[in-house]
Amino acid sequence: MSTKLVQGYEVVIGFETHAQLSTQSKIFSRAPIAFGAEPNTQACAVDLALPGTLPVMNKGAVERAIQLGLALGSHIAPKSIFARKNYFYPDLPKGYQISQFEIPVVQGGEVSFFLNDEKKTVRLVRAHLEEDAGKSLHEDFVGMTGIDLNRAGTPLLEIVTEPDMRSSDEAVAYAKELHKIVTWIGICDGNMQEGSFRCDANVSVRKPGAEMGTRREIKNLNSFKFMQQAIDFEVRWQIDQIEDGQAIQQATVLFDPDTGETRAMRTKEDAADYRYFPDPDLPPLVIDEEWIARVRSEMRELPRVMAERFVRDYGLPEYDAAMLTQSQQMAVYFEAVAKACSQAKLASNWIMGDLSRRLNAQEMTFEQMPIKAATLALLITRIQDGTLSNNAGKQVLDALWVEGGDVDTIIVSKGLKQMNDTGALETIVDEVIASNADNVAQLRAGKEKAFNALVGQVMKASKGKANPQKVNDLLKIKLS
């Protein structure tokens, strides 16, 4: 669903993403956060909210929040406040969640990405630190529910956008870009199946120019595929409701991958329902410029900074630079190829084209790339120096992908070397002209297609090995 208008309605989407931070311990206690442990084996007295326990802020979680703010061009609040978000649920031992409300640690910023060659930008409202709740385990076959508090206190950054997205395609592209950023800078492992990167989509529809429609929040979308399916279904459902004269009720909904449908879970609360107030057990979080500068100096080059450098230093189009920085491995691979062959645009074309297609077809990542950067650089060099034609270059790539080996050895063993000898080519051209009088006559009568036919005959006679540019030049000279 890529159009901005669906059945005459404008789609409006905002996102709330919970990124689990890559610390070794929880946000307010020293309990570990390893995934997959036996239930209730990673919850300490603080996580269980036993009387007399007090939270202590995890410095590593704060530094990861600073990193995100720097990556997204956000304002990092010099002073932020932790608040208690009050609600009752069996897996929330304290009866409240420690979060941030009025003054979050990260404020503003934006995420930019390309969708169908068009640059899009989604504005961010905030990113705030908070703790995760536990998990309710429903054992339907025995009619019982258990509580696992291993996740209670796990450090999260909740990243909230403005309602800037207008299609499910745009929403998924945003989510993928944010996923890339948090994994690139190392603050989150991005494992959606394990719940490390969970997205909630706020979806509404309206007639163009009308006020915002009533939104419904699709919770816990844990794959990009399901994200798109859920939003598309929700949009169609809301439009059908409105067209039938029904009002949309603000609600939290879940997506069922088996049916491809969303279903209401509960009516949606507003901030006032949570009775936020400053947590008396936690002092304000103070972040000075020196701390921010230190974190900045320790960060790896950001994807947007690297993309800008690729445009500036290698003369790449902005689109190419953005695509090549989709993963750190891809960016490093490109730069190694570009430096080795001094043909940055050609390196970009091969990586974004043939190599990416092969990786996608085999569901491989750039970490699994079977062709070394130096090998691809040599292949590009052999095409540039006339040793190989483009088509022969793809045959060499086929062999490298399947069998490995050396570029020059493959060229010789498969007889792919391009014919560049002017004398030999001239003999073939003369023979083709002599045996194709009709095409020559048509060309001289102004039919330009006849020239291509002659080129094709020369290539056929040379078994595809003739240098096409030299063939063109010789034919033009002899037929001028």
TIGU-853112 format. One record per residue (C-alpha): residue in three letters; x, y, z. Coordinates in steps of 0.05 Angstrom, whole numbers, m for minus. Each point is the difference from the previous one (the first is absolute). Example, Ala and Ser with C-alpha at 12.3 -4.5 7.8 and 13.67 -1.06 7.14 Angstrom:
BEGIN
ALA;246;m90;156
SER;27;69;m13
This chain:
BEGIN
MET;0;0;0
SER;45;55;m26
THR;m50;55;m21
LYS;m14;57;46
LEU;m75;m4;m11
VAL;m37;m65;12
GLN;m73;0;m24
GLY;1;76;6
TYR;29;0;70
GLU;68;24;25
VAL;37;m49;44
VAL;35;29;61
ILE;51;m42;38
GLY;44;14;60
PHE;48;m49;34
GLU;21;m18;70
THR;60;m47;1
HIS;29;m35;60
ALA;74;m14;m10
GLN;29;m45;54
LEU;68;29;19
SER;62;m43;m5
THR;22;6;72
GLN;22;m61;41
SER;m48;15;57
LYS;m68;32;11
ILE;m14;74;1
PHE;m9;8;76
SER;32;m64;27
ARG;60;m45;m11
ALA;m42;m60;m22
PRO;21;m30;m68
ILE;m44;4;m62
ALA;22;m61;m41
PHE;m56;m25;m45
GLY;m30;m70;8
ALA;16;m13;73
GLU;m46;m41;44
PRO;m59;42;26
ASN;15;44;60
THR;74;m16;2
GLN;23;70;m20
ALA;m42;43;47
CYS;30;28;63
ALA;m32;34;61
VAL;m3;67;m37
ASP;m36;m31;m59
LEU;m48;m36;46
ALA;m16;66;36
LEU;14;m29;68
PRO;m9;50;57
GLY;60;44;14
THR;33;m8;m68
LEU;21;62;m40
PRO;16;8;m74
VAL;70;22;m23
MET;9;28;m70
ASN;41;m41;m50
LYS;53;47;m29
GLY;6;m43;m63
ALA;m74;9;m16
VAL;8;76;4
GLU;61;m1;m46
ARG;m39;m41;m51
ALA;m56;52;2
ILE;53;54;m13
GLN;26;m40;m59
LEU;m70;m4;m30
GLY;m10;75;9
LEU;66;14;m36
ALA;m17;m48;m56
LEU;m68;32;m13
GLY;20;73;7
SER;m43;7;63
HIS;6;47;60
ILE;28;m37;60
ALA;m32;29;62
PRO;51;26;51
LYS;m50;m20;54
SER;m56;m51;m7
ILE;m49;m30;50
PHE;m23;m71;14
ALA;m73;m10;14
ARG;m46;m54;24
LYS;m51;m25;m51
ASN;m55;m30;43
TYR;m41;m59;m24
PHE;m17;m69;27
TYR;21;m63;m36
PRO;22;m67;30
ASP;69;3;m31
LEU;15;70;28
PRO;20;m14;72
LYS;6;72;23
GLY;m68;21;m27
TYR;35;53;m42
GLN;53;3;m54
ILE;60;47;6
SER;1;42;m64
GLN;7;72;m21
PHE;m57;47;m16
GLU;6;76;0
ILE;76;5;m10
PRO;29;m58;m40
VAL;75;m10;m10
VAL;m3;5;m77
GLN;m43;53;m33
GLY;m15;11;m73
GLY;44;m25;m57
GLU;m18;m35;m65
VAL;9;m63;m41
SER;11;6;m75
PHE;m3;m56;m51
PHE;m14;m14;m74
LEU;m65;m31;m25
ASN;m4;m13;m75
ASP;58;48;m12
GLU;m36;55;38
LYS;30;27;64
LYS;m47;m1;60
THR;9;30;69
VAL;m38;m19;63
ARG;4;48;59
LEU;10;m27;70
VAL;m36;25;61
ARG;44;m32;53
ALA;37;m61;24
HIS;m5;m15;74
LEU;31;m51;47
GLU;m45;m50;35
GLU;m2;m69;30
ASP;m36;m59;m32
ALA;m54;m39;36
GLY;m1;m74;13
LYS;m37;m51;m42
SER;m65;m38;11
LEU;3;m72;m25
HIS;m68;m27;m17
GLU;m5;m76;3
ASP;m66;m11;m34
PHE;3;m76;5
VAL;m1;3;76
GLY;m40;65;6
MET;54;36;39
THR;44;62;m8
GLY;71;5;26
ILE;43;61;11
ASP;72;4;m25
LEU;37;61;27
ASN;65;m11;m37
ARG;m16;60;m46
ALA;m22;45;58
GLY;49;58;2
THR;31;m13;m68
PRO;25;67;m27
LEU;m39;30;m58
LEU;1;62;m42
GLU;m69;17;m25
ILE;7;40;m66
VAL;m61;39;m19
THR;m13;33;m68
GLU;m46;54;m25
PRO;m58;m28;m43
ASP;40;14;m63
MET;m9;m66;m39
ARG;m53;m7;m53
SER;3;m73;m21
SER;20;m68;25
ASP;60;1;m48
GLU;24;64;32
ALA;m11;m27;70
VAL;40;m63;m14
ALA;56;40;m33
TYR;4;44;62
ALA;1;m60;46
LYS;56;m33;m41
GLU;41;64;2
LEU;m8;8;75
HIS;18;m74;9
LYS;63;12;m41
ILE;20;60;42
VAL;m8;m32;68
THR;37;m63;m21
TRP;54;40;m37
ILE;18;41;62
GLY;m5;m63;43
ILE;m52;23;50
CYS;m49;m57;m17
ASP;9;m69;m32
GLY;m64;11;m41
ASN;m25;m71;10
MET;m74;8;m15
GLN;m17;m73;14
GLU;28;5;71
GLY;m35;67;12
SER;62;44;m2
PHE;m31;46;m52
ARG;m76;6;7
CYS;m43;48;m39
ASP;m69;29;14
ALA;m34;34;m59
ASN;m53;54;13
VAL;m45;m1;m61
SER;m57;46;m19
VAL;m34;22;m64
ARG;m33;65;m22
LYS;m26;36;m60
PRO;54;46;m30
GLY;1;66;37
ALA;m43;m25;57
GLU;20;m3;73
MET;39;m60;26
GLY;m41;m63;4
THR;m6;m44;62
ARG;61;m44;6
ARG;7;m73;18
GLU;66;m26;25
ILE;25;m66;m28
LYS;44;m29;54
ASN;64;m42;m1
LEU;13;m7;m75
ASN;61;m46;m1
SER;15;m7;m75
PHE;0;48;m58
LYS;m44;m47;m40
PHE;m54;m2;54
MET;7;75;10
GLN;m21;13;m72
GLN;m56;m51;2
ALA;m27;27;66
ILE;0;73;m23
ASP;m32;m17;m67
PHE;m56;m40;34
GLU;m12;53;53
VAL;m5;55;m53
ARG;m51;m40;m40
TRP;m39;m17;63
GLN;m4;73;23
ILE;m22;24;m68
ASP;m54;m54;m4
GLN;m25;20;70
ILE;m4;74;m19
GLU;m34;m16;m66
ASP;m52;m41;38
GLY;m14;60;45
GLN;37;m28;60
ALA;45;42;45
ILE;71;m23;13
GLN;13;m11;74
GLN;70;13;27
ALA;28;m68;17
THR;61;m45;7
VAL;m2;m57;m50
LEU;41;m62;m14
PHE;17;m30;m68
ASP;m13;m74;m12
PRO;49;m26;m53
ASP;m43;m63;m10
THR;m62;39;m21
GLY;35;62;m26
GLU;m48;42;43
THR;4;48;58
ARG;m45;m8;61
ALA;m15;48;56
MET;34;m17;67
ARG;m23;58;43
THR;m21;73;m5
LYS;61;45;m7
GLU;21;40;61
ASP;23;72;m1
ALA;59;28;40
ALA;m47;25;55
ASP;m23;m71;13
TYR;69;m19;24
ARG;5;55;53
TYR;73;15;m14
PHE;39;34;55
PRO;76;7;12
ASP;32;m61;32
PRO;23;20;70
ASP;52;m56;2
LEU;39;26;m61
PRO;35;67;m4
PRO;m2;40;m65
LEU;46;m28;m54
VAL;53;53;m14
ILE;41;m5;m65
ASP;54;52;m10
GLU;35;19;m66
GLU;64;m35;21
TRP;m37;m66;6
ILE;m33;10;m68
ALA;67;18;m32
ARG;32;m63;28
VAL;m56;m44;m26
ARG;5;33;m68
SER;75;m11;m4
GLU;m9;m74;15
MET;m54;m12;m52
ARG;13;m33;m67
GLU;m14;40;m63
LEU;m76;8;m7
PRO;m35;m25;m63
ARG;m24;69;m21
VAL;70;29;11
MET;30;m57;m40
ALA;m51;10;m56
GLU;17;74;m3
ARG;74;m18;m5
PHE;m14;m49;m57
VAL;m35;56;m38
ARG;56;49;15
ASP;61;m45;m9
TYR;m22;m49;m53
GLY;m49;42;m39
LEU;m58;m48;10
PRO;m72;20;m8
GLU;m36;10;67
TYR;m44;m60;m14
ASP;60;m46;m11
ALA;33;25;64
ALA;m64;m13;40
MET;m8;m71;m28
LEU;73;m18;12
THR;m5;20;73
GLN;m59;m46;13
SER;48;m44;40
GLN;69;12;27
GLN;27;m62;m35
MET;m27;24;m67
ALA;30;69;9
VAL;69;m28;19
TYR;m2;m47;m59
PHE;m17;56;m49
GLU;55;45;26
ALA;52;m56;m6
VAL;m22;m14;m73
ALA;m1;74;m19
LYS;70;12;28
ALA;28;m61;m34
CYS;m28;13;m70
SER;m7;77;2
GLN;m69;m8;m33
ALA;m48;19;56
LYS;m63;5;m43
LEU;13;m67;m34
ALA;14;m31;67
SER;m67;27;25
ASN;m36;m26;m61
TRP;27;m71;7
ILE;m13;m2;75
MET;m70;30;m3
GLY;m17;m41;m62
ASP;28;m70;m13
LEU;29;m14;69
SER;m61;24;39
ARG;m48;m38;m45
ARG;40;m64;12
LEU;2;10;75
ASN;m75;14;3
ALA;m16;m60;m43
GLN;38;m46;47
GLU;m23;37;63
MET;71;17;18
THR;29;62;33
PHE;63;39;m17
GLU;36;m36;56
GLN;m7;m63;m42
MET;26;31;m65
PRO;40;m54;m35
ILE;39;48;m45
LYS;55;41;32
ALA;3;75;m12
ALA;68;m5;m34
THR;m28;m53;m48
LEU;m58;44;m21
ALA;47;59;m8
LEU;43;m41;m48
LEU;m61;m21;m39
ILE;m21;72;m9
THR;71;18;m20
ARG;0;m54;m53
ILE;m64;28;m30
GLN;28;71;1
ASP;66;m19;m33
GLY;m36;m36;m56
THR;20;m71;20
LEU;m73;m18;11
SER;m67;22;m27
ASN;m57;14;49
ASN;m34;m65;m20
ALA;64;m40;9
GLY;10;35;67
LYS;m66;m29;23
GLN;22;m69;m21
VAL;63;9;42
LEU;m43;22;58
ASP;m42;m63;m8
ALA;63;m43;6
LEU;26;40;59
TRP;m66;m6;37
VAL;m5;m76;m9
GLU;72;m23;m4
GLY;43;56;27
GLY;69;8;m31
ASP;39;54;m35
VAL;m28;49;m51
ASP;57;m5;m50
THR;2;m76;5
ILE;m75;m4;m14
ILE;6;47;m60
VAL;53;m45;m31
SER;m32;m67;17
LYS;m68;20;m28
GLY;28;37;m60
LEU;m35;65;18
LYS;55;49;m18
GLN;m27;56;m43
MET;28;8;m71
ASN;36;68;m3
ASP;49;m13;m57
THR;m17;52;m53
GLY;28;m40;m57
ALA;m41;m63;17
LEU;m62;41;11
GLU;9;37;m65
THR;2;m66;m38
ILE;m66;m22;31
VAL;m33;68;m13
ASP;21;m2;m73
GLU;m29;m70;m8
VAL;m66;21;33
ILE;m7;62;m44
ALA;14;m42;m62
SER;m51;m53;17
ASN;m55;48;23
ALA;m11;45;m60
ASP;m74;9;16
ASN;14;27;70
VAL;54;46;m28
ALA;m49;27;m52
GLN;m54;10;53
LEU;49;38;44
ARG;20;46;m56
ALA;m75;11;m14
GLY;m6;27;72
LYS;m25;m61;37
GLU;41;2;64
LYS;m24;m68;24
ALA;42;m31;m55
PHE;62;23;37
ASN;m19;m39;61
ALA;m11;m61;m44
LEU;70;6;m27
VAL;28;6;71
GLY;m38;m62;19
GLN;30;m38;m59
VAL;70;20;20
MET;m12;m22;72
LYS;m28;m66;m26
ALA;60;m11;m45
SER;47;13;58
LYS;m40;m46;46
GLY;m17;59;44
LYS;72;17;15
ALA;8;63;m42
ASN;6;66;38
PRO;m67;33;m16
GLN;28;71;2
LYS;55;m18;m50
VAL;m50;m35;m44
ASN;m43;62;m1
ASP;60;45;m16
LEU;25;m45;m57
LEU;m69;m6;m32
LYS;m10;75;2
ILE;67;12;m33
LYS;m10;m51;m55
LEU;m72;21;m15
SER;9;75;5
